[in-house]
């Protein structure tokens, strides 16, 4: 909680220094805190039912909310499509956590079928990224059952998130070899790459404090050119660098690191810990190339999943086979 408080405090400091608007950051921090607290409480009381209900709710939000459904303007993991993909990945993680906590083989099979249904739903609603992320979470969850020690798995998840973030930063800085850079850039729209480059340019302008929360849209040359401009660079890492400087980047990385640490230390079984870690890593990857963390449903969902995976069930938990 001290770390999340530091994130909120730093956003207020940078906003005061540059006349920024920290409301979005504060809302995201509040959503994570509220979700985590609710997850710890409900996960202790209902270790199977709570994440199962959360998985169903996440699936319903991804499918039924018009503002989160991928449309022609969001064919890649940008904007609302990124939020849809993130919700599907988190819902898959919740369903798999519930499956590992379930007491009988029939319950586990039913919950894993729910996870499979979420993966297929991603394809049905046109979210290729959501389908791929959900499938990756499901496969990691199944593999976690045969992993005796969670430390290696947690380290691998941290490395995967760092690799994605480093690649996005390298693309924005034009630091990759020509052939590799072109191959990676072809996976994204030129507009999005230009947004990342603008964010990195603003980050270099004021490395310490950034330009202030919410001010990227005012100072970027590329952001106003979008069909529906939203004033964001569509990368959580680069947005932090541009608006809150190096300290903001370190706080963002520390927040993800803290999530992996509490999963490493959780009293829950290794499969539950690694499943939740895989879902949060998928969210981190999606947020590195999109705008998923700008949606309260996503940040609250991440907090809920972390809470469920770190709660100690009052009635005990059967060990994974």
N, C-alpha and C positions, 0 to 999 in steps of 0.2 A: 504493500500500500504506500510505503514511503516513495518507491520508485514512481508510481502513478501520480502521487502528489507532486513529485518533482517535475513530471511532464507538464502538469497543469500550471505549476508555478513558472516554469520556463516560458511557456506560451504567453503568460501575462507579462513577463519581463520583456520579451521580444516585441510584444504588441505595444507596450508602453514606449519602447525605444523608437519605434517606427510608425506609430499610429496605425497598428494593425487591428485585425478583428479575430480574437481568439475563441469566439463562441463555438466554432466547429470542433476545435481541439478539446475544449472543455466538455462538450457534449459527448465526444467519443470516449474520453477518459471516464466520465460519469457512467456511460453505458457499459464499459468493461467492468468497472467496479460493481455496479448493480447486478450485472449478469453473473459475475464470479461469486458474489455473496449468495445470490439466489441458487446458483448451482451447488455450492457447498451445502446449503441447507437441504434442498430437495434431494440431492444425491445421497446425503446421509440417511434421509427418511425413506426414499424410494429409489434405490440404486439401479433398478431396471426400468421401472415405469417412467421416471423423470426423463432420462435421455431418450427413451422410446417416444414419449410425447413430444419432446423437443425435435426429434428427427421428423416426425409427422408435421409439426408446425413449420419447420424450415422448408420442407418440401412444399407445403401449401403456400407459403409466402413466395417461394420461387416461381410457382406455377400461376397463382391466382392474382398476384398484384400486378396491374398493368405497368406500373412505373419500373418494375424490375424485370420485365420480360424483354429478351433480346429482340431488337427490331432492325430494320434496314440500316439505320444510322449507327448501330452498335454491333456490327458483324464480328468484330474482334473483341478481345477482353478489355474493353474501354467503356467507362461509364456504367450504365445500368447492367450491361451484359456481364461485367466483372462482378457485380454484386450478386447476380443470379448464380454465377459459377461458384462464388464463395459460399453462398447459402447451401448449394447442393453438396459441396465438399464437407461443410460442417454437419449437415444433416446425415450424410453417410457416416461420418465419424461418430456421431451420437448413436446411430443405429448399431454400429459395430461395437461400441462400448457397452451398450445395453445387452448385446448378444453375449459378450464375454462375461458379463455379470449375471446372466440368467442361470437358473439352477438346473434346468432340464434340457436334454438334447432337442426336444421338440420346440421349446421356446427359442433356443439359439438358432435353430434352422429357420424359424419364422422371421426372426429379426434380421438374419443375414439375407433372407429373401427380400425383406424391406429395403436393405442396402442395395441389393441388385436392382430393385425397382427404381430407386433414386438414380442410379447410374443410367438406366434406360430412359428415365424421364428427362435427364439432361439432353440426350439425343433427340427425344421427341419434341422438346420445346426449342430446339435449334441452338442449344448452348454446347458447342463442341468442346470448349474449354471446361465447362462444368462437368460434362460426361467424362472427359479424360481425367480431371482432378478427382472426381468421385471414384473412378475405377482405380486410380493410384492409391487412394486411401483404403479402399476395400482390399486390394492386394497386399498392402503393407500390414493391414490388420490380420489377414490370414497368415502372413509370414511371421507376425509377432508371436503367434502361438508356439512356434518352435524355437524361439530365441530365449535361452535361459537367463541371460543378463541384459538389462535394459541400457546399460551405459553405452555400449557400442551403437545401439540403435539411436539413442538420443544424439550421440556425436555425429552419426551419419545424417540425421535430419538437420542439425545445425549447419553441417557442411553443405548440404543441398541448398538451404536457404541462402547461405553466403555466396554460393556459386551463382545463383540466379541474380541476386542483388549486384554482385560484382560485374556480371555480364551486362546488365542494364546500364550501370555506371560507365563501363568501358565503351558501350555503344554511344552513349551521350558524349563521351570525351573523344570519340574517334581514335581510340587507343588500340583497336584490334587490327590484325593484318587484313589487307584489302579483301582477299577472297572470303575469309571468315566473316568480316564485317558486312559485306554485301549479302551473304547468305542469311545472316541473322536479321539484317534490316528488312529483307524481303518478307519476313514473317510479320512485320508491323507496317502500319500505314506511314507514309512520309510525314503526315501532319503530326503524328504522335512522336516520331523521332525528333522532329523540330521542337516540340514542346519540351522534351527531355533536354535538348541542347540549350534551350532558353533557360530552363531551371538550373542547369549547371553553370551557365554564364552568370546568372544572378547570385548563385552560391559563391562564386569566385569574387563577386563584387564586395560582399561582406561575409567573410568566412565565419566570423565570431557570432554575430547576432542574426544574420540573414536579413531579408528585406521586410520581415514582419508577417505574422499569420494572416492569410486571406488577401495578400497583396500581389500574388503572382499574376493574376489576371490583369492588373493595372500596368504592370511593368513588362510583361511579355509581349513580344511583337507577333507571336504566332497564335496565342490564345484567342484574340478577337476574330480571327479568320475562320473559326469553326462555324458550322451551320447553326449549332446551338451552343454557344460558348458558355462555359461554366467557371472559367477562371482558375482551373487546376491543371497541373502538368500530367496528371494521370500516372503517377508513380509515387507511392508513399515515401520511398527513400529520397527521391529527388525533390519532392515537395518539402520534406523536412529540411533538406540541405539548403534549398532556396529561401524558405521562409523563416527557418529557425536556426540556421547555421550548423556548424560542426557539432555543437552541444545537442541540438535537436536530433541529429543523426545518431549520436551515441545513445541518447535516451530511447530512441525508437529501437535500436539494436538491443539495448539492455532490457527493454520490455519483452521482446521475443525471447531473449536469453533467460529471463526470469521465468517465463512460462515453461520453457524446457527444463529448467532447474527444478521447479516444483513438481513437474511430472516425473523427473528422475527420483525425487525424494518421496513421492506419494506412497502411502501404505497400500494402495490398490495394486492389483496384479500387474505384471509386466505387459501382457497384451492390452489391457485397458490404457496404461500409460503411453505405450507406443502408438496405439490407435489414435488417441487424442493428439499426440505429438505430430503424427502424420497429417491429420486434418488441419492443424494450426500451421504446419509447414506449407501445405497446399495453399492456405489462405495467404501466407506471407509471399509466396511466389506470385499469386494472382494480384496481390496488392502492389508488387514491384512493377507490374506492367499495366496496371489499371487503376481504377478509382474506388475499389471495393470498400476501403476503410472510411469513406465519406458517408456511408449508409449506416444509420444507427442500428438497424436490424442485424447487420453483419458484426459490428463491434460487440453488441450485446450477446449475440450468438457465440462469438469467440469466448467471451467471459463465462457464459453458461457451460460450454464444453469443458473449459479448464476447471471450473468448479466441480462438475460432475466427476471428472477424472481424478480429482485430488481429495474428494470427500471420503471420510471413513464411514462406511455403512454401519448403522447401529446394530443391525441384525447380523452382521458378519457377511463374508463373501466367500463363495466357493472358489477354490483355486482353479486356474485354467488347466486343462488336461495337457 
